[in-house]
Amino acid sequence: MKSRKNLTRFTYETTAFEGWRLCISRAGTTFTKYFSDKNYGGPRKSLAVAEKARSDLVELVDNSRRINGKLSKSTVNKGIKLLKDR
């Protein structure tokens, strides 16, 4: 499986982690979450969850209000909560 926009595949033989990493940076804030194959039942299922999280997060961040070019604290907290619930 190849990496996709904002999603990177980790399949190194020397590490214990195999899965997807979601990383989105907008307006000075970076959101990162790892989606393990073990937790979600395989690479395709973890990819599906990661893609859904990415689309929800991009929608939240791109449609949010900015204060002096930065995301508001409430938007950052909503983004963190959105990723934590996945």
Secondary structure, DSSP 8 states (H G I E B T S, - for coil): ---BTTEEEE--TTSS--EEEEEEEETTEEEEEEEEHHHHTSHHHHHHHHHHHHHHHHHHHHTS-EETTEE-HHHHHHHHHHHHT-
